[in-house]
Amino acid sequence: MNKDSTIFVSVASYRDPETFMTVSDLLAKAKYPERVYVGILSQIDRRTEFKFLSSFGRRIRQEVMDYRDSKGVCWARSRILTKLREQEEYVLQIDSHSRFKPGWDETLLNMYSQLGKRNAVISYYPPNYTPNQPINYNENAYIYFLIKEFRDPGIPRFSSGILPRAVKPINECGTFGIAGGSLFGHRSVFDTVPYDPNLYFFGEEPSYALRLYTHGIDIYAPTESYMYHYYNIMDRTNIRDRTLHWEDHIAKVNYHNRIAYDRLRYLFQIGPVTNTANLIDIQRYGLGTYRTLPQWESRLGINLKTGHIGEAVKSRIYY
């Protein structure tokens, strides 16, 4: 790790009132904010949400668009990585409702340096925070990946559990899942395994985890927490404080899902594909050749064709 390493932070924001504080906290909590660059895709209603467009300075690259033109989270993440990213050495992909532990950038770079390789990512489901409430930076809970079920069109659904954090070196913390809202790695990872803009929402994480695995890129859980995520989308009065994409785009959800599900059927080899036109650019966003899909199934203890889920993956923390 170069002591002057730069980090590009991808923030896909969809009508989210937390975006301003997320970016403010990101920069305020960085030990070296001058090395942090942020790419924001602001998908907003310009009539009422202009206040989220405040400038953060030269390290912020922002594209603003009408929310009605958005095609979903995977499309947004792909657009940021291809349109707003420049030559930063590392990439951190987050959600627009996040907070950070002081020195998060140094923590991530130190953990990544301990891995001693570039063909790796660090990912986890961060602990929860509540807006306008203090964060317990000393919490010692650990959130890990589980697979409890298969979901239409027949792929595993990642879930999570909480345990006291284990104390061990990060190179012993290999895991099988990624969280789209907390994903860190060298820029070469995102060049080798580009985000598929044709997926919609469900399937984002297991498909990207599989693609990373087959391209020879290992996934590790962090040895300490470095950020927090707002999971509760209801405020204290039980009124939703942000609009979800599929609520605004009800008429298009089935269309987006038909495309996404065909791509997932192809990737996970669970067919049949209903329309081959939905597989546009699938080689670019497909599996690698370093490892195979059967090897991934064996490692996790699952069977995609039968829907079997082994007991180990229901409670496994590390490989």
LUMDRENGU-199371 format. One line per 10 residues: number of its first residue (from 0); for each residue x, y, z of C-alpha. Coordinates in Angstrom, 3 decimals, m for minus. Example, Ala and Ser with C-alpha at 12.3 -4.5 7.8 and 13.67 -1.06 7.14 Angstrom:
BEGIN
0	12.300,m4.500,7.800  13.670,m1.060,7.140
//
This chain:
BEGIN
0	0.000,0.000,0.000  1.333,3.388,m1.032  1.180,5.942,1.753  m0.412,8.328,m0.730  m3.057,5.864,m1.948  m6.258,7.452,m3.225  m9.785,6.098,m2.758  m12.761,6.601,m5.050  m16.068,6.329,m3.181  m19.124,5.403,m5.250
10	m22.450,6.748,m3.948  m25.649,5.864,m5.810  m28.284,8.186,m4.360  m31.961,7.740,m5.138  m34.107,10.516,m3.633  m32.327,10.005,m0.346  m32.357,12.798,2.280  m29.391,11.119,3.994  m27.016,11.722,1.065  m25.707,15.084,2.205
20	m24.844,13.823,5.690  m23.377,10.605,4.280  m20.868,12.489,2.142  m20.191,15.055,4.852  m19.489,12.320,7.401  m17.375,10.362,4.921  m15.020,13.295,4.414  m15.076,14.506,8.010  m14.148,11.075,9.392  m11.386,10.298,6.857
30	m7.877,10.570,8.244  m6.650,11.735,4.846  m9.658,13.454,3.216  m7.422,14.991,0.549  m6.928,11.481,m0.860  m10.657,10.686,m1.012  m12.685,11.349,m4.170  m16.442,10.835,m4.334  m18.644,10.021,m7.319  m22.356,10.677,m6.719
40	m25.202,9.822,m9.053  m28.027,11.988,m7.702  m31.355,10.657,m8.953  m33.800,13.287,m7.746  m37.024,15.138,m8.270  m35.652,18.526,m9.295  m38.890,20.231,m8.273  m38.547,19.406,m4.566  m35.124,17.860,m3.928  m32.722,20.544,m5.114
50	m31.346,20.927,m1.604  m29.416,17.641,m2.014  m27.246,19.206,m4.737  m25.011,21.259,m2.469  m21.425,21.381,m3.640  m18.777,19.589,m1.576  m15.769,20.929,m3.471  m13.400,19.708,m6.151  m13.108,16.126,m4.848  m16.783,15.522,m5.560
60	m17.886,14.429,m9.025  m21.644,14.526,m9.290  m24.072,13.638,m12.038  m27.615,14.847,m11.473  m30.553,13.283,m13.260  m34.323,13.109,m13.011  m35.331,10.109,m10.921  m37.822,9.049,m13.589  m34.927,8.225,m15.917  m33.272,5.872,m13.442
70	m33.024,2.152,m14.217  m32.196,0.830,m10.770  m29.329,0.384,m8.340  m27.089,m1.861,m10.457  m27.435,0.484,m13.411  m26.571,3.409,m11.126  m23.521,1.699,m9.593  m22.253,0.737,m13.042  m22.696,4.287,m14.310  m20.707,5.744,m11.423
80	m17.846,3.288,m11.873  m17.641,3.932,m15.619  m18.511,7.634,m15.866  m17.273,9.262,m12.656  m14.294,7.149,m11.598  m10.866,8.312,m12.719  m7.443,6.948,m11.751  m7.893,6.440,m8.013  m6.055,3.350,m6.774  m8.853,1.933,m4.621
90	m12.647,1.844,m4.773  m15.166,1.868,m1.922  m18.779,1.360,m2.953  m21.369,2.482,m0.411  m25.048,3.334,m0.113  m26.203,6.930,0.263  m27.405,6.259,3.827  m24.119,5.528,5.611  m21.934,6.806,8.422  m18.277,6.180,9.201
100	m15.895,5.407,11.994  m13.092,7.954,12.483  m10.104,6.967,10.369  m12.141,4.614,8.171  m9.818,5.162,5.206  m6.668,4.207,7.112  m8.463,1.202,8.648  m9.499,m0.118,5.227  m6.118,0.444,3.617  m4.316,m1.233,6.515
110	m6.579,m4.300,6.357  m6.189,m4.536,2.599  m2.422,m4.200,2.895  m2.366,m7.123,5.338  m3.945,m9.321,2.669  m0.858,m8.770,0.548  m2.661,m9.082,m2.799  m4.832,m7.138,m5.205  m7.159,m9.959,m6.236  m9.325,m9.464,m3.156
120	m12.181,m7.388,m1.785  m13.337,m6.556,1.728  m17.088,m6.559,2.301  m19.711,m6.920,5.043  m23.133,m5.732,6.112  m22.247,m2.773,8.360  m23.883,m2.276,11.758  m26.975,m0.077,11.890  m27.086,3.605,12.715  m30.103,5.816,13.335
130	m30.098,9.359,11.917  m29.569,12.080,14.519  m28.632,9.501,17.156  m25.133,8.889,18.618  m23.133,5.994,17.155  m21.416,3.540,19.490  m17.995,3.358,17.855  m16.864,0.789,20.419  m19.470,m1.816,19.523  m17.969,m5.227,19.056
140	m20.730,m6.959,17.142  m19.878,m8.756,13.926  m22.287,m9.151,11.010  m21.670,m12.181,8.827  m23.197,m13.791,5.748  m25.718,m16.614,5.721  m27.758,m18.422,3.081  m31.157,m19.495,4.392  m33.199,m19.785,1.220  m33.349,m19.679,m2.551
150	m35.423,m17.005,m4.237  m37.004,m16.727,m7.676  m35.491,m17.316,m10.214  m33.708,m19.988,m8.137  m30.597,m18.331,m6.742  m29.366,m18.052,m3.149  m30.470,m15.079,m1.091  m27.792,m13.654,1.176  m28.817,m12.916,4.731  m26.836,m12.078,7.845
160	m26.362,m12.834,11.504  m24.703,m11.093,14.448  m22.041,m12.493,16.764  m19.275,m11.022,18.923  m16.412,m10.135,16.616  m13.688,m12.759,16.417  m10.096,m11.616,16.823  m8.040,m13.123,14.024  m5.925,m11.977,11.061  m7.895,m10.784,8.064
170	m6.315,m13.405,5.793  m8.170,m15.976,7.921  m11.482,m14.166,7.432  m12.404,m15.368,3.959  m16.147,m15.252,3.331  m18.520,m15.971,0.447  m20.802,m12.934,0.246  m20.572,m9.300,m0.682  m22.677,m6.350,0.416  m23.314,m3.876,m2.378
180	m23.371,m1.055,0.170  m19.925,m1.810,1.604  m17.465,m3.163,m0.948  m13.766,m2.241,m1.055  m10.969,m3.289,m3.355  m8.208,m2.297,m5.728  m9.368,m0.539,m8.897  m8.266,m3.554,m10.960  m11.023,m5.650,m9.354  m13.721,m3.390,m10.764
190	m12.018,m3.317,m14.152  m11.795,m7.115,m14.262  m15.329,m7.687,m12.956  m17.414,m4.709,m14.107  m20.806,m4.089,m12.529  m23.677,m5.324,m14.705  m26.042,m2.397,m15.444  m28.706,m4.802,m16.719  m29.507,m6.234,m13.284  m32.162,m4.469,m11.248
200	m32.079,m5.168,m7.496  m32.471,m8.782,m6.406  m29.486,m10.909,m7.383  m26.964,m8.073,m7.287  m24.939,m9.460,m4.395  m24.899,m13.243,m5.031  m24.209,m12.777,m8.755  m21.329,m10.373,m8.142  m19.919,m12.654,m5.437  m20.031,m15.582,m7.880
210	m18.388,m13.550,m10.632  m15.617,m12.446,m8.271  m15.022,m16.040,m7.210  m14.823,m17.391,m10.763  m12.425,m14.588,m11.720  m10.086,m15.620,m8.900  m10.875,m12.682,m6.627  m11.244,m13.607,m2.951  m13.702,m12.011,m0.525  m12.797,m11.182,3.073
220	m14.778,m9.939,6.039  m13.162,m6.997,7.842  m11.472,m7.566,11.173  m13.065,m4.390,12.508  m16.042,m2.284,11.562  m15.337,0.891,9.591  m18.814,2.143,8.648  m22.514,2.011,9.514  m25.692,1.617,7.467  m29.228,2.917,7.939
230	m31.412,m0.172,7.530  m34.630,1.240,8.960  m36.469,3.238,6.318  m39.238,4.304,8.680  m38.848,7.300,10.942  m40.123,7.479,14.506  m43.661,8.258,13.338  m43.637,5.190,11.077  m43.734,7.415,8.010  m41.295,6.367,5.319
240	m38.521,8.942,4.998  m37.414,8.065,1.473  m39.018,6.624,m1.605  m37.829,3.272,m2.924  m37.050,2.867,m6.602  m39.647,0.190,m7.282  m42.371,2.329,m5.726  m41.736,5.093,m8.244  m41.348,2.690,m11.169  m44.132,0.167,m10.589
250	m44.956,m0.060,m14.290  m41.331,m0.905,m15.164  m40.402,m3.308,m12.380  m41.575,m6.432,m14.210  m39.735,m5.317,m17.334  m36.471,m4.798,m15.438  m36.884,m8.076,m13.565  m37.495,m10.089,m16.733  m34.150,m8.918,m18.075  m32.374,m9.424,m14.769
260	m33.831,m12.872,m14.107  m32.789,m14.174,m17.518  m29.262,m12.977,m16.863  m29.274,m14.640,m13.447  m30.588,m17.906,m14.923  m27.739,m17.830,m17.417  m25.037,m17.017,m14.855  m26.177,m19.611,m12.330  m26.968,m22.148,m15.075  m30.462,m22.809,m13.791
270	m32.347,m21.913,m17.056  m34.325,m21.748,m19.094  m33.663,m18.270,m20.449  m36.960,m16.875,m21.669  m35.542,m14.328,m24.113  m31.958,m14.466,m25.371  m32.168,m10.751,m26.210  m31.970,m10.186,m22.453  m28.410,m11.546,m22.475  m26.884,m8.525,m24.193
280	m23.166,m8.125,m23.299  m23.400,m11.187,m21.057  m19.812,m12.199,m21.789  m18.576,m8.882,m20.439  m20.671,m9.373,m17.305  m20.313,m13.124,m17.085  m18.290,m15.683,m15.154  m14.536,m15.973,m15.181  m12.422,m19.002,m16.020  m10.175,m19.150,m12.954
290	m12.744,m21.142,m10.931  m16.010,m22.813,m11.840  m19.624,m22.576,m10.728  m19.582,m26.192,m9.401  m16.532,m25.292,m7.291  m18.455,m22.334,m5.840  m21.430,m24.571,m5.015  m19.154,m27.133,m3.385  m17.348,m24.513,m1.347  m20.604,m23.073,m0.040
300	m22.304,m26.434,0.409  m25.280,m25.630,m1.798  m26.850,m27.162,m4.902  m28.511,m24.723,m7.282  m30.462,m27.350,m9.195  m31.964,m29.087,m6.164  m32.147,m26.059,m3.875  m30.127,m27.825,m1.180  m28.510,m25.630,1.454  m25.999,m27.317,3.746
310	m26.130,m26.685,7.472  m22.680,m25.101,7.481  m23.631,m22.205,5.220  m26.616,m21.429,7.453  m24.255,m20.512,10.269  m20.806,m20.194,8.719  m18.829,m17.056,9.511  m15.701,m17.796,7.506  m14.648,m20.330,4.912
//
